[in-house]
Amino acid sequence: MSTTPIYLDHQATTPLDGRVLEAMLPFLSHEYGNPSSPHAFGHTAAEAVRTARRQVAALVRAENEREVVFTSGATEANHLAIVGAALAVRPSGGHLVTTAIEHKAVLAACRRLVDHHGYTLTRVAVDGYGRVCPADIAAVLTRNTVLVSVMHGNNEIGTLQRLADIAEITASRRIVLHTDAAQSAGYDLLDVAELGVDLASLSGHKIHGPKGIGALYIRGGTPVIGQQTGGGQERGLRAGTPNVPAIVGFGAAAHLVTTETVPAPSRIRALRDRLQGRLLAAIPGAAVDGHPHRRLPGNLSLTLPGVEAIDLLDRLPGIAASTGSACNTGSAEPSHVLTAIGLTRGQARATLRLSVGRTTTDADINRAADLIIRTAHTLMPPSGRACTTTVT
């Protein structure tokens, strides 16, 4: 039996695709030019950045490649979007709207505007599936509201939001709509025109690209003030010498998604569903968190009553998974996402996040299910155990 752990943490990060690495290698060795330089080395680097920008624009179906601004990741993109757009519209005293289940990077950006620029913030509640009602968004808008931020696919429970419905509300009032789309872009779910968003944050390492690179889609005409100033790169919105190897890798990863040269989301969903079915059938009381259908294809957030998820993972060295967002590692507090959908602190501590990806195999699913079921039963009270069936 293989001793390599089964990787079921694709929502934390994804393995670098070998084709992406191959595209990056020249720019980590002999193609080392600065894209701002006026000579041949610079021209080669600049053309590589332009190509990657077109590839990322195609990923989100942007009308113009200039609508893509490269950043160091989705966290920076969130800050540029929220702080940069809000201050461009109203330097102080504005109003922001977001949801109770946003990524901490979004909440931190909103908090910066509250603490330093006199803004107010409304966090709208979600239902038990983690969905925000568009009417609830509309109900809290004021004449001072300048920006609404609603993530597309949740990083813990996978629920997809009804962004197009929310966009109809914000567009009619000329309010900027931002979405953190780091989790959904790799599944070909993100069409910025169809969803009607003005700003969308992206991450390279969530789509089998390199870490340390992301992008912000900015719809043409949307006002944004740069938060990192200096040499004027990225149309003055993000100063600093471009990370050419990472940008090339991000572009290559995006191109693999748009050219359908990677496993279809339907395959990933089928593997997830099979794992879900095995676990629900064998672990009494186990419950899926998030929307049963409108969620990311690879996401499986599962609450196991009577089992501390961290204890379960400690006893499962053969599986790489998470108890929630990787960004919350080390925190003693329960996930704000799980408590927002109505889970108690105890239920939140009993919740496991398993995320299937394009490198997951049928054998991985069978072995992971066997290991999780067997180990969960050792941790459950005797009355909560059930018979198990091993699939070979």
Summary of the structure (lengths in Angstrom):
residues: 392
radius of gyration: 21.6
end to end distance: 12.5
largest distance: 73.5
contacts: 1396
relative contact order: 0.17
helix: 43%
strand: 15%
